[in-house]
Amino acid sequence: MSNKHEKTALEKEFELERLILFSDAVFAIAITLLVIDIKFPEVHEGESRTLEKLLRPTLFEFGAFAFSFFVIGRAWSEHLKICRHLKKYDQGLINRNLLFLFFIVIFPFSASGISGHVHSGFYFPIYFYMGNLTLLGICQYILCRYVFYEKPHLTHDGEEAEKKYLYVKTKYAALMQVAITLLISISLYFFSEQGDYLLFIFIPIPLLGIYIKRKLKKYKPATD
């Protein structure tokens, strides 16, 4: 009987490892696909363009890539911290994890849209990109809440302070993303004719990050 129980435990551990490895593969593929569409502009014979005008679309595309790379990297880092506490899984965890990964997978598509159309006056891709960011943050919060609060038996015992910190951190991150999406959407509505202004509507993002970091200090577990 003990051998059977041990075999079942090993099988469950292997299945959980497959879930985590699958998630890591999705992150790796998505973060690689981000850079594929970035190319230097073509210069036709006899065409006269300054270096600034020539490289401006490429620089904007690279900026969108760099920002998306950072977002996916941060999402992977938080996902890794959540998975570190898991000792088993259930169908609810699989479903929530797949929903979270869905919004990781479509990042290359949404990032290519924002970089390709922002100067054309067609702003739907920007709304789509911001919606992608927002739903990603919300899904990560839902996943974290499910693991640590709805089904705590899926995790190893102990480290309650760190679990609470991760939960509160993803909650604040989701709220911040909703606020940023609303800010950018309102800004685009009122300042859509001022293309250069679009660069400045991202300024509040690090300010909100600093505010949330201060709010999280009281939840951060002490380290030796």
C-alpha positions as CSV (number, residue, x, y, z in Angstrom):
1,M,0.0,0.0,0.0
2,S,2.8,2.4,0.9
3,N,4.5,1.7,-2.5
4,K,1.3,2.5,-4.3
5,H,0.8,5.7,-2.3
6,E,4.4,6.7,-3.0
7,K,4.0,6.0,-6.7
8,T,0.8,8.2,-6.8
9,A,2.6,11.0,-5.0
10,L,5.5,10.9,-7.5
11,E,3.0,10.9,-10.4
12,K,1.2,13.9,-9.0
13,E,4.5,15.7,-8.5
14,F,5.5,14.9,-12.1
15,E,2.2,16.2,-13.4
16,L,2.6,19.4,-11.5
17,E,6.1,19.8,-12.9
18,R,4.6,19.4,-16.4
19,L,2.1,22.2,-15.7
20,I,4.9,24.5,-14.6
21,L,7.2,23.6,-17.5
22,F,4.4,24.1,-20.0
23,S,3.8,27.6,-18.5
24,D,7.5,28.4,-18.8
25,A,7.5,27.3,-22.4
26,V,4.6,29.6,-23.2
27,F,6.4,32.5,-21.5
28,A,9.6,31.8,-23.5
29,I,7.8,31.5,-26.9
30,A,5.8,34.7,-26.3
31,I,8.7,36.7,-25.2
32,T,10.7,35.6,-28.3
33,L,8.0,36.3,-30.8
34,L,7.8,39.9,-29.6
35,V,11.0,40.8,-31.5
36,I,10.3,39.0,-34.8
37,D,8.3,41.8,-36.4
38,I,10.9,44.5,-35.6
39,K,12.8,45.3,-38.8
40,F,14.8,48.3,-40.0
41,P,12.8,50.4,-42.5
42,E,13.4,49.9,-46.2
43,V,15.0,52.8,-48.0
44,H,14.2,53.1,-51.7
45,E,16.6,54.5,-54.2
46,G,16.3,58.3,-54.6
47,E,14.3,58.6,-51.4
48,S,15.4,61.5,-49.2
49,R,14.6,61.1,-45.5
50,T,16.4,62.2,-42.4
51,L,17.8,59.6,-40.0
52,E,15.3,60.7,-37.4
53,K,12.3,60.2,-39.6
54,L,13.7,57.0,-41.0
55,L,14.3,55.3,-37.7
56,R,11.3,56.8,-35.7
57,P,8.9,53.9,-36.5
58,T,11.6,51.3,-35.7
59,L,12.5,53.0,-32.4
60,F,8.8,53.1,-31.4
61,E,8.5,49.4,-32.3
62,F,11.5,48.6,-30.2
63,G,10.1,50.7,-27.3
64,A,6.9,48.6,-27.5
65,F,9.0,45.4,-27.6
66,A,11.1,46.5,-24.6
67,F,8.0,47.4,-22.5
68,S,6.2,44.2,-23.4
69,F,9.4,42.2,-22.6
70,F,9.5,43.8,-19.2
71,V,5.8,43.1,-18.6
72,I,6.1,39.4,-19.6
73,G,9.3,39.0,-17.6
74,R,7.6,40.4,-14.5
75,A,4.6,38.2,-15.0
76,W,6.8,35.2,-15.3
77,S,8.7,36.2,-12.1
78,E,5.4,36.4,-10.1
79,H,4.1,33.2,-11.6
80,L,7.4,31.5,-10.6
81,K,6.9,32.7,-7.0
82,I,3.3,31.4,-6.9
83,C,4.3,28.0,-8.3
84,R,7.1,27.7,-5.7
85,H,4.4,27.2,-3.1
86,L,2.4,24.5,-4.9
87,K,2.5,20.9,-3.9
88,K,-0.4,19.7,-6.0
89,Y,-3.0,21.0,-8.5
90,D,-6.6,20.6,-9.5
91,Q,-8.7,21.4,-12.5
92,G,-9.6,24.8,-11.2
93,L,-5.9,25.7,-11.1
94,I,-5.3,24.4,-14.6
95,N,-8.2,26.5,-16.0
96,R,-7.1,29.7,-14.3
97,N,-3.5,29.1,-15.4
98,L,-4.5,28.6,-19.0
99,L,-6.6,31.7,-18.9
100,F,-3.6,33.6,-17.6
101,L,-1.3,32.2,-20.2
102,F,-3.8,33.1,-23.0
103,F,-3.2,36.8,-22.3
104,I,0.6,36.1,-22.4
105,V,0.3,34.4,-25.8
106,I,-1.5,37.3,-27.5
107,F,1.1,39.8,-26.3
108,P,3.1,39.6,-29.6
109,F,0.0,40.3,-31.6
110,S,-1.2,43.2,-29.4
111,A,2.4,44.7,-29.3
112,S,2.7,44.6,-33.1
113,G,-0.6,46.4,-33.4
114,I,0.4,49.3,-31.1
115,S,3.7,49.8,-32.8
116,G,2.3,49.6,-36.3
117,H,-0.7,52.0,-36.0
118,V,0.0,54.5,-33.3
119,H,1.1,57.2,-35.8
120,S,-1.7,56.6,-38.2
121,G,-4.5,57.9,-36.0
122,F,-6.0,54.5,-35.6
123,Y,-6.0,54.0,-31.8
124,F,-8.0,50.8,-31.5
125,P,-4.7,48.7,-31.2
126,I,-3.7,50.8,-28.2
127,Y,-7.0,50.1,-26.5
128,F,-6.5,46.4,-27.3
129,Y,-3.0,46.4,-25.9
130,M,-4.1,48.1,-22.7
131,G,-6.9,45.7,-22.4
132,N,-4.4,42.9,-22.8
133,L,-2.3,44.3,-20.0
134,T,-5.3,44.8,-17.7
135,L,-6.7,41.3,-18.2
136,L,-3.3,39.8,-17.7
137,G,-3.0,41.5,-14.3
138,I,-6.5,40.5,-13.3
139,C,-6.0,36.9,-14.3
140,Q,-2.8,36.7,-12.3
141,Y,-4.6,38.1,-9.3
142,I,-7.4,35.5,-9.8
143,L,-4.8,32.7,-10.0
144,C,-3.0,33.9,-6.9
145,R,-6.3,34.3,-5.0
146,Y,-7.4,30.8,-6.0
147,V,-4.1,29.2,-4.9
148,F,-3.6,31.0,-1.6
149,Y,-7.2,31.8,-0.4
150,E,-9.7,29.6,-2.1
151,K,-7.7,26.4,-2.2
152,P,-4.8,26.8,0.3
153,H,-4.5,23.0,0.5
154,L,-2.8,23.1,-2.9
155,T,0.2,24.7,-1.3
156,H,2.9,23.7,1.1
157,D,2.4,24.5,4.8
158,G,4.1,27.5,6.2
159,E,5.4,30.8,4.8
160,E,2.0,32.4,5.3
161,A,3.5,35.9,5.4
162,E,5.0,35.5,1.9
163,K,1.8,34.0,0.6
164,K,-0.2,37.0,1.8
165,Y,2.4,39.4,0.4
166,L,2.1,37.7,-3.1
167,Y,-1.7,37.9,-2.9
168,V,-1.7,41.6,-1.9
169,K,1.0,42.4,-4.5
170,T,-1.0,40.9,-7.4
171,K,-4.1,42.6,-6.1
172,Y,-2.5,46.1,-6.1
173,A,-0.9,45.4,-9.5
174,A,-4.2,44.5,-11.0
175,L,-5.8,47.7,-9.6
176,M,-2.9,49.8,-10.8
177,Q,-3.3,48.4,-14.3
178,V,-7.0,49.2,-14.4
179,A,-6.2,52.7,-13.3
180,I,-3.5,53.1,-16.0
181,T,-5.8,51.7,-18.7
182,L,-8.5,54.2,-17.7
183,L,-5.9,57.1,-17.7
184,I,-4.6,56.3,-21.1
185,S,-8.0,55.7,-22.6
186,I,-9.2,59.1,-21.3
187,S,-6.0,60.8,-22.5
188,L,-6.4,59.3,-26.0
189,Y,-10.0,60.5,-26.1
190,F,-9.1,64.1,-25.3
191,F,-5.7,64.3,-26.9
192,S,-5.9,62.0,-29.9
193,E,-4.9,64.8,-32.3
194,Q,-1.6,65.4,-30.5
195,G,0.6,62.4,-31.5
196,D,3.7,63.5,-29.5
197,Y,1.6,63.7,-26.3
198,L,1.2,59.9,-26.4
199,L,4.7,59.5,-25.0
200,F,3.9,61.5,-21.9
201,I,0.8,59.6,-20.8
202,F,3.1,56.8,-19.7
203,I,4.8,59.1,-17.1
204,P,2.3,58.3,-14.3
205,I,3.1,54.5,-14.5
206,P,6.4,54.6,-12.5
207,L,4.7,57.1,-10.1
208,L,1.9,54.6,-9.4
209,G,4.5,51.9,-9.1
210,I,6.3,53.8,-6.4
211,Y,3.1,54.4,-4.5
212,I,2.1,50.7,-4.6
213,K,5.7,49.8,-3.5
214,R,5.2,51.9,-0.4
215,K,1.8,50.5,0.3
216,L,3.3,46.9,0.1
217,K,6.1,47.6,2.6
218,K,3.9,46.6,5.6
219,Y,3.1,43.2,4.0
220,K,6.6,42.3,2.9
221,P,7.9,39.5,5.0
222,A,11.1,40.0,6.9
223,T,14.3,38.3,5.5
224,D,17.2,37.0,7.4
